[in-house]
Amino acid sequence: MNTYSLLRRSVLALGVAGLLAGASYAQAPEPTPQQQDIHSDKKDIRQDNRDLAKDRVDRNADQRDINHDRRDLAKDRVDRNQDQRDINKDKRDLRKDDAKYGVNSAQAQADRKDLRADRVDRNKDQRDINKDKRDLHKDRKDLRRDRKAK
């Protein structure tokens, strides 16, 4: 019986506490217009901070893209320059083989094939360079716009 009465008292106490809390909440004064303005200003500030954080993330991503494109561009230029050196070497070899073995010799034909392959590689590398330049330009443009929007 003791636990039953303890349970009844605790339920009664919670009920009374709930009634008192509801009554005090109902009697709370309406916020003044100044308090409402302060509340809305705080809300706006929180939203602005979230927007700034998102803008910062975008700007950092744009900068990473720029750095990546610059590295790609440098690598493609190295590849293109190496291919151009290979082309020049193959031209020298072709002239030597034409003079030494004749125009239609197997060595001259192999040099012509190497020369053609090197030119194809160089042209592909040049296309990659042009694409990387376009990407770099677009990324820089995005970054400028992101910085200007602040």
C-alpha positions as CSV (number, residue, x, y, z in Angstrom):
1,M,0.0,0.0,0.0
2,N,2.9,2.3,0.7
3,T,4.1,2.3,-3.0
4,Y,0.6,2.9,-4.1
5,S,0.2,6.0,-2.0
6,L,3.7,7.2,-3.0
7,L,2.7,6.8,-6.7
8,R,-0.5,8.7,-6.1
9,R,1.2,11.6,-4.4
10,S,3.9,11.9,-7.2
11,V,1.2,11.9,-9.9
12,L,-0.7,14.6,-7.9
13,A,2.4,16.6,-7.5
14,L,3.3,16.5,-11.2
15,G,-0.3,17.5,-12.0
16,V,-0.1,20.5,-9.8
17,A,3.3,21.5,-11.1
18,G,2.0,21.2,-14.7
19,L,-0.9,23.5,-13.8
20,L,1.4,26.1,-12.2
21,A,3.7,26.0,-15.2
22,G,0.9,26.4,-17.7
23,A,-0.6,29.3,-15.7
24,S,2.8,31.1,-15.5
25,Y,3.3,30.6,-19.2
26,A,-0.2,32.0,-20.0
27,Q,0.6,35.1,-17.9
28,A,3.9,35.8,-19.7
29,P,3.8,39.3,-21.2
30,E,3.8,39.7,-25.0
31,P,7.2,40.6,-26.4
32,T,7.6,44.2,-27.2
33,P,8.3,45.3,-30.8
34,Q,11.9,46.1,-29.8
35,Q,12.3,42.5,-28.5
36,Q,10.8,41.2,-31.7
37,D,13.3,43.2,-33.7
38,I,16.2,42.0,-31.7
39,H,15.0,38.4,-32.1
40,S,14.7,38.8,-35.9
41,D,18.1,40.5,-36.1
42,K,19.7,37.6,-34.2
43,K,18.0,35.2,-36.6
44,D,19.3,37.2,-39.6
45,I,22.8,37.3,-38.2
46,R,22.8,33.5,-37.8
47,Q,21.6,33.0,-41.4
48,D,24.3,35.5,-42.6
49,N,26.9,33.5,-40.8
50,R,25.7,30.3,-42.4
51,D,25.8,32.0,-45.8
52,L,29.3,33.2,-45.2
53,A,30.5,29.8,-44.3
54,K,29.0,28.4,-47.5
55,D,30.6,31.1,-49.6
56,R,33.9,30.4,-47.9
57,V,33.6,26.7,-48.9
58,D,32.8,27.7,-52.5
59,R,35.8,30.0,-52.6
60,N,38.1,27.4,-51.2
61,A,36.9,24.8,-53.7
62,D,37.4,27.3,-56.6
63,Q,41.0,27.9,-55.4
64,R,41.7,24.2,-55.2
65,D,40.4,23.8,-58.8
66,I,42.7,26.6,-59.9
67,N,45.7,25.0,-58.3
68,H,44.8,21.6,-59.8
69,D,44.4,23.2,-63.3
70,R,47.7,25.0,-63.0
71,R,49.5,21.7,-62.1
72,D,47.8,20.0,-65.1
73,L,48.8,22.8,-67.4
74,A,52.4,22.6,-66.3
75,K,52.5,18.8,-66.8
76,D,50.9,19.1,-70.2
77,R,53.4,21.7,-71.2
78,V,56.3,19.4,-70.1
79,D,54.7,16.6,-72.2
80,R,54.3,18.8,-75.2
81,N,57.8,20.1,-75.0
82,Q,59.2,16.5,-74.7
83,D,57.1,15.5,-77.7
84,Q,58.5,18.4,-79.7
85,R,62.0,17.3,-78.8
86,D,61.2,13.8,-80.0
87,I,59.9,15.2,-83.3
88,N,63.1,17.2,-83.8
89,K,65.2,14.1,-83.1
90,D,63.1,12.0,-85.5
91,K,63.5,14.6,-88.2
92,R,67.3,14.5,-87.8
93,D,67.2,10.7,-87.8
94,L,65.0,10.7,-91.0
95,R,67.4,13.1,-92.8
96,K,70.3,10.9,-91.9
97,D,68.5,7.7,-92.9
98,D,67.3,9.2,-96.2
99,A,70.9,10.3,-97.0
100,K,72.5,7.1,-95.8
101,Y,69.9,4.4,-96.9
102,G,67.6,6.1,-99.3
103,V,64.1,7.5,-99.1
104,N,62.2,4.2,-99.2
105,S,64.5,2.2,-96.8
106,A,63.1,0.4,-93.8
107,Q,65.0,2.7,-91.4
108,A,63.5,5.8,-93.1
109,Q,60.0,4.3,-93.0
110,A,60.4,3.5,-89.3
111,D,61.6,7.1,-88.7
112,R,58.6,8.5,-90.6
113,K,56.2,6.3,-88.5
114,D,57.9,7.5,-85.2
115,L,57.7,11.1,-86.5
116,R,54.0,10.7,-87.2
117,A,53.3,9.2,-83.7
118,D,55.3,12.0,-82.0
119,R,53.3,14.6,-83.9
120,V,50.0,13.0,-82.8
121,D,51.2,13.0,-79.2
122,R,52.3,16.6,-79.4
123,N,48.9,17.6,-80.9
124,K,47.0,15.7,-78.2
125,D,49.1,17.4,-75.5
126,Q,48.4,20.8,-77.1
127,R,44.7,20.1,-77.0
128,D,45.1,19.2,-73.3
129,I,46.9,22.5,-72.7
130,N,44.1,24.4,-74.4
131,K,41.5,22.6,-72.3
132,D,43.4,23.3,-69.1
133,K,43.8,26.9,-70.0
134,R,40.0,27.2,-70.5
135,D,39.3,25.4,-67.2
136,L,41.8,27.7,-65.4
137,H,40.2,30.8,-66.9
138,K,36.7,29.6,-65.8
139,D,37.9,28.8,-62.3
140,R,39.6,32.1,-61.9
141,K,36.4,33.8,-63.2
142,D,34.3,31.9,-60.6
143,L,36.7,32.8,-57.8
144,R,36.6,36.5,-58.8
145,R,32.8,36.4,-58.8
146,D,32.8,34.6,-55.4
147,R,35.1,37.2,-53.9
148,K,33.1,40.1,-55.4
149,A,29.8,38.8,-54.1
150,K,30.9,39.3,-50.5
